[in-house]
Amino acid sequence: MRGMMMVPITVGLALATAGCAGADAPDVDEVTDVVDETEVDMDDAPATDDSPAGAPEGWDGNEGTVPQWVLDEYPDCDAVEPHVEPYVEGLEVVDGGDVGAYGVWCSWELPEDADVNNLGEIRSVEVSLESGNPEVIEEEYLVDLFDIITDDSLERADGIAYTTTAESSVAGVIVTTVEIPYVEVSITGGQWGDHPSLDGAAALEVAKDLLGVH
């Protein structure tokens, strides 16, 4: 399929920038322009085969649905949480997350009684596993917008990883996307105070673990 390929990335900026003002907070509008719904021009890209040939077992061929193994492995956010455990310590999963034929979405935020006056503690983590393309996007269409993360095991799985960052004086919000054929993982994390940094490299390892790429 040719035309404009949408690379969706959801960013948990609301919590990460809550309570910040002036120069301390990243410009949400500018960040959203880049990472909320980035358009990658695919007019010159080779056409991809959208048929289910070579698809993973359990994939029903319906556009937008994830392979069945994703839902079997991650029936709820409790199954996802061990993979991000160091980064969600002290956080609570929001509304139990959302799991269905189109993917898995989990978000962890501060409890309602948290001290929001401590800007270094205002943090959130988001993880999603969604339907991907039979062939992942090529690096040449990303290099002007994202930082590419190279990894041998991911390359052997025909995958690609890319990340982008929005920084303020108290937090750095980092969105990392990892694609393999038919599945895409997006992780929103960052660096908050003395907590473990869920940066691009760390998020890549989380995504590989979720995908079983070693």
Phi and psi in degrees as a GROMACS rama.xvg file:
@    title "Ramachandran Plot"
@    xaxis  label "Phi"
@    yaxis  label "Psi"
@TYPE xy
-109.572  167.753  ARG-2
123.884  -140.896  GLY-3
-98.9209  122.692  MET-4
-97.47  126.013  MET-5
-91.0191  127.758  MET-6
-108.306  94.3291  VAL-7
-79.6521  131.935  PRO-8
-136.84  120.959  ILE-9
-97.2774  127.654  THR-10
-112.872  130.056  VAL-11
-84.299  62.2397  GLY-12
-78.2223  -24.9153  LEU-13
-59.3794  -48.3022  ALA-14
-74.964  -38.5609  LEU-15
-65.4225  -26.4649  ALA-16
-110.702  1.6323  THR-17
-60.5809  137.664  ALA-18
82.0649  -9.17258  GLY-19
-88.0833  153.772  CYS-20
-146.715  160.681  ALA-21
59.477  -138.102  GLY-22
-71.9636  -13.906  ALA-23
-70.776  -25.7257  ASP-24
-104.628  142.003  ALA-25
-66.8017  151.501  PRO-26
-72.052  106.357  ASP-27
-60.6608  -38.7633  VAL-28
-62.1287  -42.8172  ASP-29
-66.7919  -41.4539  GLU-30
-65.2771  -42.4993  VAL-31
-61.2201  -36.4362  THR-32
-57.2572  -33.063  ASP-33
-90.9981  -45.5801  VAL-34
-110.713  -10.0287  VAL-35
-75.6561  -45.443  ASP-36
-156.205  76.5231  GLU-37
-77.7693  132.721  THR-38
-94.2029  125.087  GLU-39
-110.064  121.604  VAL-40
-73.0369  113.726  ASP-41
-109.349  14.1992  MET-42
-57.8865  -34.9396  ASP-43
-95.4369  3.34247  ASP-44
-82.0628  150.443  ALA-45
-66.0612  145.999  PRO-46
-64.7602  143.627  ALA-47
-102.984  153.813  THR-48
-86.5502  110.975  ASP-49
-88.3225  6.10557  ASP-50
-74.1803  158.224  SER-51
-77.9383  6.85506  PRO-52
-59.7265  128.353  ALA-53
80.4753  5.18685  GLY-54
-70.6296  154.936  ALA-55
-66.261  153.17  PRO-56
-58.0935  135.192  GLU-57
95.3538  -9.17402  GLY-58
-80.5938  128.908  TRP-59
-89.4463  0.989565  ASP-60
85.49  -4.89379  GLY-61
-78.6282  129.664  ASN-62
-60.3262  132.31  GLU-63
94.6364  -13.7235  GLY-64
-90.2151  148.604  THR-65
-89.2415  155.909  VAL-66
-57.9838  147.899  PRO-67
-60.6193  -29.7071  GLN-68
-61.7398  -29.8927  TRP-69
-62.5795  -45.9424  VAL-70
-71.8812  -32.9152  LEU-71
-66.6439  -40.5814  ASP-72
-76.8686  -33.533  GLU-73
-129.68  72.6964  TYR-74
-72.2291  -15.7599  PRO-75
-159.008  176.03  ASP-76
-73.4383  -18.5285  CYS-77
-62.9187  -31.4508  ASP-78
-77.0309  -25.2745  ALA-79
-81.6716  -35.7435  VAL-80
-54.6991  -40.3569  GLU-81
-57.9626  -25.2592  PRO-82
-76.1903  -19.6024  HIS-83
-121.829  17.6497  VAL-84
-51.1499  -46.0496  GLU-85
-63.2422  -24.0801  PRO-86
-94.9929  -14.0195  TYR-87
-110.843  11.7796  VAL-88
-58.2048  128.488  GLU-89
85.4459  -2.1951  GLY-90
-104.769  164.359  LEU-91
-123.339  141.038  GLU-92
-68.3151  139.632  VAL-93
-87.372  117.684  VAL-94
51.8051  27.18  ASP-95
74.2718  -0.565434  GLY-96
78.4063  -168.855  GLY-97
-144.132  122.901  ASP-98
-131.05  130.69  VAL-99
-163.186  -171.719  GLY-100
-59.7698  -23.779  ALA-101
-95.166  -0.95396  TYR-102
144.331  -170.754  GLY-103
-126.976  128.805  VAL-104
-130.839  123.709  TRP-105
-133.146  139.338  CYS-106
-138.257  135.586  SER-107
-117.931  132.577  TRP-108
-134.655  171.432  GLU-109
-65.2536  147.807  LEU-110
-61.6965  158.798  PRO-111
-61.6924  -28.5195  GLU-112
-91.6844  13.7211  ASP-113
-70.2306  155.309  ALA-114
-80.8183  96.8086  ASP-115
-81.0639  -2.08231  VAL-116
-78.2114  -17.0642  ASN-117
-91.3348  96.6161  ASN-118
-61.0634  -29.645  LEU-119
-69.6479  -11.121  GLY-120
-101.417  -6.00246  GLU-121
-81.0829  103.685  ILE-122
-147.187  160.62  ARG-123
-154.012  159.106  SER-124
-134.681  135.667  VAL-125
-128.308  140.184  GLU-126
-135.568  132.789  VAL-127
-135.921  143.915  SER-128
-121.137  116.602  LEU-129
-129.991  172.192  GLU-130
-63.6007  135.898  SER-131
-115.42  178.65  GLY-132
-84.4735  156.413  ASN-133
-58.0631  -31.3219  PRO-134
-124.353  131.589  GLU-135
-70.4438  159.66  VAL-136
-64.5196  145.109  ILE-137
-81.6297  147.162  GLU-138
-56.1693  -35.3324  GLU-139
-62.1361  -21.4163  GLU-140
-90.1114  -0.136282  TYR-141
-116.362  -23.1234  LEU-142
-61.531  -25.6671  VAL-143
-83.5711  -10.0052  ASP-144
-118.306  -26.7835  LEU-145
-133.983  164.219  PHE-146
-91.8584  124.186  ASP-147
-84.2453  133.842  ILE-148
-106.369  118.864  ILE-149
-90.4797  143.652  THR-150
-157.901  126.647  ASP-151
-62.4159  -45.9047  ASP-152
-66.7898  -34.5477  SER-153
-68.1632  -39.4372  LEU-154
-63.3827  -37.9158  GLU-155
-64.6198  -25.6038  ARG-156
-90.8223  12.3522  ALA-157
61.2767  34.3271  ASP-158
-108.997  177.517  GLY-159
-150.014  149.716  ILE-160
-133.136  140.357  ALA-161
-148.86  154.497  TYR-162
-145.895  159.517  THR-163
-147.492  155.969  THR-164
-133.675  141.241  THR-165
-122.959  122.332  ALA-166
-113.704  148.743  GLU-167
-133.944  -176.566  SER-168
-72.8161  -16.619  SER-169
-116.328  -14.0643  VAL-170
-157.331  153.147  ALA-171
-125.135  114.745  GLY-172
-89.7376  123.592  VAL-173
-122.449  125.542  ILE-174
-112.67  122.116  VAL-175
-121.872  132.837  THR-176
-120.237  133.362  THR-177
-124.833  124.398  VAL-178
-115.217  136.403  GLU-179
-128.025  165.547  ILE-180
-52.6845  125.884  PRO-181
79.7189  -7.50352  TYR-182
-140.492  138.734  VAL-183
-129.246  131.404  GLU-184
-112.255  130.243  VAL-185
-120.043  134.129  SER-186
-129.735  123.868  ILE-187
-108.051  120  THR-188
-146.569  -139.013  GLY-189
152.483  -155.704  GLY-190
-127.334  121.826  GLN-191
-129.776  115.778  TRP-192
50.5494  -128.417  GLY-193
-94.5098  7.57546  ASP-194
-75.7935  155.636  HIS-195
-56.4626  137.433  PRO-196
-81.9648  121.506  SER-197
-94.9768  68.4839  LEU-198
-86.2284  -172.994  ASP-199
-58.054  -44.4958  GLY-200
-65.0236  -42.8944  ALA-201
-67.3264  -41.6194  ALA-202
-64.3276  -35.766  ALA-203
-60.0461  -44.1517  LEU-204
-64.7038  -39.7885  GLU-205
-61.2804  -46.7946  VAL-206
-63.1912  -43.7497  ALA-207
-60.3997  -40.1352  LYS-208
-64.6184  -42.4114  ASP-209
-62.292  -37.1193  LEU-210
-87.7851  -9.49833  LEU-211
72.5372  30.6588  GLY-212
-96.5805  119.008  VAL-213
